[in-house]
Amino acid sequence: MSLGDEPDTTASGGYTGTRMRLPEGDPYAGGPGPRRRTSSPRSLVTVVAVVVLLVAAIAFANRGDDSSPEPTPANGPETNPTAPTGTRPVATGFAQNEQGAQSAASNYSVALGSTGMFDKDRRHTLVDRLYTSEAAARLKSPMDDAYSADFLSKLGLDADGNPPKGNTFVSRVVPVGATVQNFSGSSAKVAVWYLGLIGMSGERSTDPVTSTWKTWTFDLQWADGDWKIAADTQTDGPAPVPGDDRAATSDEISKAIEEYGGFTYAR
């Protein structure tokens, strides 16, 4: 699945790019003003991502079966996933047609940008569920290297992916649209255009939540009765012209993350 410092285990990178205008006051009260990154952790992970791509199909990963809970920030607010109907959100079991492939790719992008990817056990579970068995077997070790303790510390997280007490780690992907670039019944290439959010919300955070625009392209294969990811790549944009909205304070961002549960389905 690209934002400010999201670890990038995809072919061309995770979150990098568009920054929103920050307010003169808060963001996030860590010093004389919001710092500008000159060499973001995401850039470092982009290098790792290229290596991962050479070794195997590249990936982030989302939810598995319908009963799996939405990944939530450790020590953060317990947000509730939003389901389309009923009590269980749609996460797997997509139709073997073009619309089903688009739905799968959109849902997987949501998960690949979730906080669950920063926890080793959750990450392994997600990779096993969303990727082909061959890709999953090759991905785990390179991805563990990408999500190293050093990388997590650059995001303000501890070695287990937990944010400091009183802070909220934000990592979300919001699909804007999807298109099928190629479809043959048992395979599909689907591109998902998305808006991403990543950063740490807290009074002393030096890495405020920022936004980015990316296009995430998935090579999908039909296996075990569902679409599975064989490989994926990302490119920058297209990014719209930034508006004149006032950037929210850390308290406003934390409250929004707590009140608005992330989507576990799309399309």
C-alpha positions in Angstrom: 0.0 0.0 0.0 2.0 7.0 0.3 1.9 9.2 3.2 4.6 10.4 5.5 6.5 7.5 6.9 4.5 4.3 6.0 6.8 1.4 5.6 6.9 0.5 2.0 6.9 -3.1 1.1 5.4 -2.7 -2.4 7.3 -2.5 -5.6 7.4 1.3 -6.0 6.8 2.5 -2.5 4.2 3.2 0.1 3.3 6.6 1.4 5.2 9.5 -0.1 4.0 12.8 -1.4 1.4 15.4 -0.9 1.5 17.3 2.4 -1.4 19.3 3.6 -0.9 22.9 4.9 -0.3 22.8 8.6 -1.7 25.2 11.1 0.6 27.8 12.7 -0.2 26.6 16.2 -0.5 22.9 17.0 0.9 20.4 14.5 1.8 18.9 16.9 3.3 21.2 19.5 6.6 19.4 19.4 8.8 22.4 18.7 9.0 25.8 17.0 7.0 24.4 14.1 6.2 21.2 12.1 9.4 19.7 10.9 10.0 18.9 7.2 11.4 15.5 6.5 14.4 15.5 4.2 14.8 11.8 4.2 11.7 10.1 5.4 11.6 6.5 6.7 9.3 5.8 3.8 12.1 6.6 1.4 14.3 4.2 3.3 11.6 1.5 3.0 11.2 2.2 -0.7 14.7 0.9 -1.1 13.8 -2.2 0.9 10.6 -2.5 -1.2 12.6 -2.7 -4.4 14.6 -5.6 -2.9 11.4 -7.3 -1.8 10.0 -7.0 -5.3 13.1 -8.7 -6.7 12.7 -11.5 -4.3 8.9 -12.0 -4.5 5.5 -10.6 -5.0 5.3 -7.4 -3.0 2.7 -6.5 -0.5 0.9 -5.0 2.4 -2.1 -7.0 3.6 -5.6 -6.6 4.9 -8.2 -8.6 6.6 -8.8 -12.2 6.2 -12.1 -13.9 6.9 -15.3 -12.0 7.7 -15.0 -12.7 11.4 -11.5 -11.1 11.8 -11.6 -7.8 13.7 -10.5 -4.5 12.1 -6.8 -3.8 13.0 -6.7 -0.9 15.5 -3.8 1.2 16.8 -2.3 -0.5 19.8 -2.9 1.5 23.0 -5.1 3.7 20.8 -8.9 4.2 20.6 -11.0 1.1 19.8 -12.6 2.1 16.5 -15.4 0.1 15.0 -15.2 -1.1 11.4 -18.0 0.0 9.2 -19.8 -2.9 7.4 -22.0 -2.4 4.3 -24.9 -4.5 5.7 -25.5 -6.9 8.5 -23.0 -7.4 11.2 -19.9 -8.7 9.3 -17.9 -6.5 6.9 -17.0 -8.0 3.5 -13.3 -8.8 3.4 -13.0 -12.0 1.3 -15.1 -14.2 -0.9 -15.2 -11.9 -4.0 -16.9 -12.9 -7.2 -14.8 -14.3 -10.1 -15.5 -11.5 -12.5 -14.2 -8.0 -13.2 -16.3 -6.3 -10.5 -15.2 -8.9 -7.9 -11.6 -8.2 -8.8 -12.1 -4.5 -8.3 -13.8 -5.1 -5.0 -10.9 -7.4 -3.9 -8.2 -4.9 -4.9 -10.0 -2.0 -3.2 -10.5 -3.9 0.0 -6.9 -5.2 0.0 -5.6 -1.6 -0.3 -7.6 -0.6 2.7 -6.0 -3.3 4.7 -2.5 -2.9 3.4 -2.5 0.6 4.7 -3.9 -0.3 8.1 -2.2 -0.3 11.5 -2.4 -4.1 11.6 0.6 -4.3 9.3 2.9 -2.8 12.0 2.3 -5.9 14.2 4.3 -8.9 13.2 1.8 -11.6 14.1 -1.1 -9.7 12.4 1.1 -9.0 9.4 1.9 -12.7 8.9 -1.7 -13.6 9.2 -2.8 -11.1 6.7 -0.1 -12.1 4.2 -1.1 -15.7 4.5 -4.8 -14.8 3.8 -4.4 -12.3 1.0 -1.4 -13.5 -1.0 -0.9 -16.6 -3.1 0.9 -19.3 -1.1 4.0 -18.9 -3.1 4.1 -15.1 -2.6 3.3 -15.3 1.1 6.1 -17.8 1.7 8.6 -15.5 0.1 7.3 -12.2 1.6 7.4 -12.7 5.3 11.1 -12.5 6.0 11.7 -9.4 3.7 8.7 -7.7 5.2 9.9 -8.3 8.7 13.2 -6.7 7.8 11.3 -3.7 6.4 9.2 -3.3 9.5 12.3 -3.4 11.7 12.5 -1.9 15.2 14.7 0.9 13.8 12.0 1.7 11.2 9.2 1.6 13.7 11.1 3.9 16.1 11.3 6.5 13.3 7.6 6.5 13.3 7.4 6.9 17.0 6.4 3.3 17.7 8.0 0.7 20.0 9.4 -2.6 18.7 6.0 -4.1 18.8 4.4 -1.4 16.8 2.7 0.4 19.7 2.5 4.2 20.0 3.5 6.1 23.1 0.8 6.4 25.8 -1.5 9.3 25.0 -0.7 9.3 21.3 -2.7 7.8 18.4 -0.9 6.3 15.4 -2.8 6.8 12.2 -2.4 4.7 9.1 -5.4 4.4 6.6 -6.0 4.1 2.9 -9.2 5.4 1.4 -9.9 4.2 -2.2 -11.2 6.8 -4.5 -11.7 4.6 -7.6 -10.6 1.4 -9.3 -10.2 0.2 -12.9 -9.5 -3.1 -14.5 -6.5 -3.0 -16.8 -6.6 -6.6 -17.8 -8.9 -9.6 -17.1 -8.8 -13.2 -18.2 -11.1 -15.0 -15.8 -8.4 -16.5 -13.6 -6.2 -13.5 -13.4 -6.6 -9.7 -13.3 -4.7 -6.5 -13.1 -6.5 -3.8 -11.1 -5.4 -0.3 -10.3 -6.8 1.5 -7.2 -6.5 5.3 -6.9 -6.4 6.2 -3.2 -5.9 8.9 -0.6 -3.7 7.8 2.3 -3.2 9.1 5.8 -0.3 8.4 8.1 1.4 9.9 11.1 1.3 10.2 14.9 -1.3 12.3 16.6 -0.2 13.6 20.0 0.8 16.8 21.8 4.6 16.0 21.5 4.5 14.4 18.1 7.0 15.6 15.6 5.4 13.5 12.8 1.9 14.9 12.4 -0.7 13.1 10.3 -0.3 13.9 6.6 -2.0 12.9 3.4 -0.8 11.5 0.0 -2.3 10.4 -3.3 -1.2 7.2 -4.9 -2.3 4.6 -7.5 -1.9 1.0 -6.3 -1.8 -1.7 -9.0 -2.5 -5.3 -8.1 -1.8 -8.5 -10.1 -4.4 -10.9 -8.9 -4.8 -14.6 -9.4 -7.9 -16.8 -8.7 -6.9 -19.4 -6.1 -8.7 -21.3 -3.4 -12.0 -19.8 -4.4 -11.0 -16.2 -4.1 -8.7 -13.5 -5.5 -5.2 -13.6 -4.2 -2.4 -11.1 -4.7 0.6 -12.3 -6.7 2.4 -8.9 -7.0 1.7 -5.2 -6.6 3.3 -1.8 -7.4 2.6 1.8 -6.6 3.0 5.1 -8.4 2.5 8.7 -7.3 -0.8 10.5 -7.9 -2.8 11.7 -9.5 -3.0 14.3 -6.8 -5.5 17.1 -6.9 -4.6 20.7 -6.1 -4.5 21.1 -2.3 -7.4 23.1 -0.9 -7.4 25.9 1.7 -8.7 23.8 4.6 -7.3 24.5 8.0 -5.2 21.6 9.2 -6.6 20.0 12.3 -5.0 20.0 15.7 -3.7 16.7 17.3 -6.8 16.6 19.6 -9.1 16.9 16.6 -7.3 14.2 14.6 -7.3 11.8 17.6 -11.0 12.4 18.2 -11.8 11.8 14.6 -9.9 8.6 14.5 -11.7 7.4 17.6 -15.2 8.4 16.4 -14.9 7.4 12.7 -14.1 3.7 12.4 -12.1 2.8 9.4 -13.9 1.0 6.5 -13.3 -2.7 6.1 -14.9 -2.9 2.7 -15.0 -0.9 -0.5 -17.1 -0.8 -3.6 
